[in-house]
Amino acid sequence: MISCSGVDFIKAYSSLETKKNFTNQTFIKRDITYKVGKLNEDWEIVNLEFGDLAFYNESLNSSINVNSTCNSSGNHNLTTLSDSLLSGLKDKQLIERFVATVNKEGALESKYYGQYEDNRVKMSIIIYQKELCVYDFSYISDVLHFDKGYKDYKNFISEFELIKNEQ
């Protein structure tokens, strides 16, 4: 089980303000507003320390996370950004990397196997860049449950709509 470690993994991204900033599938912070797809009742919002949104599904032992970051330095290498989100994941093994769609535009999806604490996990990271902002989505699960929650994750992202991006 990755219950504790799955939650620990998203500690760096999830916000104490999450519930206050997230209503009707819409997330608002400073100059960014976006909508995401609805997850079923098995996915519980997680309130932790930093970032935008994080959800945990106890029955699948899986987590879904979305975070946005903006800065004035402009374009970033999506591969480098994807790889930078793997801190804490040991014995990383890239499975595949391909073009995904977010907000009806191109994004980069990378799938990995790895070890988190004492658990073998599988992870998907999707990086989407719009102007000076980067949106990263991640899904982590134990290997046995990955495929079951992956469909929820992809539906969640398929309804992503950028409403305001003023940087």
C-alpha positions in Angstrom: 0.0 0.0 0.0 1.2 3.5 -0.7 -1.5 5.3 1.5 1.0 7.2 3.6 3.6 7.5 0.9 1.1 8.5 -1.8 0.0 11.3 0.5 3.6 12.2 1.4 4.5 12.4 -2.3 1.9 15.1 -2.9 2.7 17.1 0.3 5.0 19.4 -1.6 2.2 20.3 -4.0 -1.2 20.4 -2.2 -2.4 23.5 -0.5 -4.0 24.3 2.9 -6.2 26.7 0.9 -7.3 24.1 -1.6 -11.0 23.8 -0.5 -11.4 27.5 -0.2 -9.9 28.0 -3.7 -11.7 25.1 -5.4 -15.5 25.2 -6.1 -17.6 23.9 -9.0 -14.5 22.2 -10.5 -12.9 25.7 -10.7 -9.6 26.5 -9.1 -8.6 30.2 -8.5 -5.3 31.6 -7.3 -3.8 35.0 -7.8 -3.8 35.6 -11.6 -4.8 32.0 -12.6 -8.2 30.4 -12.9 -8.9 27.0 -14.5 -11.5 24.3 -14.5 -10.8 20.5 -14.2 -13.0 17.5 -14.7 -15.1 16.0 -12.0 -13.7 13.0 -10.1 -16.1 10.4 -8.7 -16.8 10.3 -4.9 -13.9 7.8 -4.4 -11.4 10.7 -4.9 -11.0 12.8 -1.8 -9.4 16.3 -1.9 -6.2 16.4 0.2 -5.2 19.6 2.1 -1.5 19.9 2.6 1.2 22.5 2.2 2.0 23.9 -1.2 0.5 24.0 -4.7 -3.0 23.8 -6.3 -5.0 20.6 -6.1 -4.5 17.0 -4.9 -6.9 14.1 -4.6 -6.4 10.7 -3.0 -8.4 7.5 -3.7 -8.0 5.1 -0.8 -9.5 2.1 -2.6 -7.1 2.5 -5.5 -4.3 3.7 -3.3 -3.6 6.4 -5.8 -3.3 10.2 -6.0 -4.0 12.9 -8.7 -2.3 16.3 -8.5 -2.3 19.5 -10.5 -0.1 22.5 -9.9 0.5 25.8 -11.8 3.6 27.9 -11.7 4.3 31.1 -13.5 7.5 33.2 -14.0 8.9 35.6 -16.4 11.6 33.4 -17.9 9.3 32.2 -20.7 9.5 28.9 -22.5 10.8 25.8 -20.6 11.8 22.4 -21.8 8.9 20.2 -21.0 11.0 17.1 -20.7 13.2 18.8 -18.1 10.1 20.0 -16.2 8.7 16.5 -16.3 11.9 15.0 -14.9 12.1 17.6 -12.2 8.9 16.3 -10.7 10.4 13.0 -9.9 12.3 13.9 -6.7 11.6 11.3 -4.1 11.1 8.6 -6.7 13.9 6.1 -6.6 15.0 3.6 -9.3 13.2 5.7 -11.9 12.5 4.0 -15.2 10.9 5.9 -18.1 8.3 3.8 -19.7 7.2 6.1 -22.5 6.9 9.8 -23.5 4.4 11.2 -26.0 2.3 14.2 -27.0 -0.9 14.6 -25.0 -3.7 17.1 -25.2 -4.5 19.7 -22.5 -6.8 22.6 -23.1 -7.1 21.5 -26.7 -3.3 22.1 -27.1 -0.2 19.9 -27.1 1.4 18.8 -23.9 4.0 16.2 -22.9 3.1 13.0 -21.0 5.7 10.9 -19.4 5.1 7.6 -17.7 7.5 6.1 -15.2 8.0 3.1 -12.9 9.8 3.8 -9.6 10.2 3.1 -6.0 8.7 5.4 -3.4 9.6 4.5 0.2 9.1 0.7 0.2 6.5 0.6 -2.6 6.8 -0.1 -6.3 4.8 2.7 -8.1 3.8 3.8 -11.6 3.4 7.4 -12.4 2.2 9.7 -15.2 3.2 13.3 -15.5 1.7 15.7 -18.0 3.3 19.1 -18.5 1.4 21.8 -20.3 2.7 25.3 -20.9 0.7 28.4 -21.8 2.6 31.7 -22.1 4.6 32.2 -18.9 2.8 29.5 -16.9 3.4 25.8 -16.6 0.7 23.4 -15.5 1.8 20.0 -14.3 -0.5 17.1 -13.7 0.5 13.9 -12.0 -1.0 10.5 -11.2 0.8 8.1 -8.9 -0.4 4.6 -7.9 0.9 1.3 -6.9 1.6 -0.8 -10.0 -1.5 -3.1 -9.5 -4.0 -0.2 -9.4 -2.5 2.2 -12.0 -4.7 1.3 -14.9 -7.9 1.6 -12.8 -7.3 5.2 -11.8 -5.6 6.3 -15.0 -8.9 6.6 -16.8 -10.2 9.0 -14.0 -6.9 11.0 -14.3 -7.3 11.4 -18.1 -10.9 12.4 -17.8 -10.0 14.9 -15.1 -7.4 16.5 -17.4 -9.5 16.2 -20.6 -11.9 18.8 -19.1 -9.1 21.2 -18.1 -10.0 24.7 -19.3 -7.8 27.7 -18.8 -10.1 30.6 -17.8 -7.5 33.2 -16.7 -3.8 33.3 -17.2 -2.5 36.8 -16.5 1.2 36.8 -15.9 
